[in-house]
Amino acid sequence: MGSVSLSKRHSVSDIRRENLRQIMMLLARHKTLTRHEICVQTGLTGAGLSRNIRELVDAGLVADSPEESSQNQMGRRRSILSLNANGAFVIGMTLTANRKQLCVMNCARDIINQRDFDGLDVNDPARALEHFIREAKTMIAETGIEHGRVLGAGVVLGTSSAGPVGERVSMPVLGWQKIPVLSILRDGLAMPVSLISRSDALLRVEEEQALAGHRAGNRNQSRILLVNVGVGIGSAVSGGDSFPGGLHQPQISHLAIGGRSAACSCGRSGCLEQVASGAGVVRAISQLPDDRLMPFNHLSGDLSNALNLAREGDRSARGALFNAGMCMAQGLDLAAAMLSPDRILIAGEVGRQPDYFQGIISGSEQLASPLKQVEIERCTTRSMYAAGLFGLSSFLFSRDLSLDSLQLLSREAS
Ligand SMILES: [Zn+2]
């Protein structure tokens, strides 16, 4: 009997947490709402909503302000609810081959403080992570936020393995092998931490925007394939959560395209990772023999040189980027046959480069395949923004949100 009542209580608290999460999500999306509007959208009763709102107001997360000229015929005052931007914060962190950044994001999704240290030496993982921890603490201090209102850190990593990022992280582009990133950051920052790959993080933002557009009637809900092209290649497909547990999301980086013999670390040759990536661009410019492996963790300097040359109009750099884009078109053709996406989004410093993107478009036009029907666009979402949003979804718009400590902070402040 005991276990029955325990599980019943458990499910009641789950429902309560889900209600709180939905109210917060609605307020994030609409900025301001009346009680009536929230009841309509959530199906909560007025009394049920009032109880939830009181808890959120007590925690300092929601502001309840009387509407201007608010006396209606019944003489009752109407109030307007909104998120309190200063009620909670998260740390966003990006750690990839070309981006090392930190931000503080408030719960209204504004980045209120940001630090960039793209040139940080990451050869020693422990020292690099220590740097992030120190900088994050300094940022929190200079922003003047109570530590308790920083709910956690969302960390975007340049790992190409899709799906959930495990406790130990390998990032070949940084030369990192099985580094306990999660525990180092969690202990150092003294807050919960959640890890995600860059392509997954960007995809989540794009999915949410597509969903918002769908609600507004702008666009049909569609399956997105997002490909991030930096030094290496990462990819993510929407609807990926439906892949059976334990099975990794399909990764396109090691699709091998015909007629190419550049050696790959996976044992094949002609993989996209070798010919359509930033590494492929450097390989082409430096004319590295096909049987040699690229030192992925030492390429970000060469790649930024190539991108700078292309920006200045250097023909061979621009040509290398265009050709790599053409190779990517062939890879996307293979990927489209397997995953049948409605939209393909190309992200990353190489992916967004104009010659590379033009190579993809030209390449896909030349292919007599269904790829021609697929919308291919550049993804404009920034990694730092995606990291902050991932932090908010992990720790604020989450059933795991604990209001008790926030309510305590509010009580102490008043
Ligand atoms: Zn490979």
Boltz pocket constraint, residues with backbone or C-beta under 6 A from the ligand:
constraints:
  - pocket:
      binder: B
      contacts: [[A, 253], [A, 254], [A, 255], [A, 264], [A, 265], [A, 266], [A, 267], [A, 268], [A, 271], [A, 273]]
      max_distance: 6.0
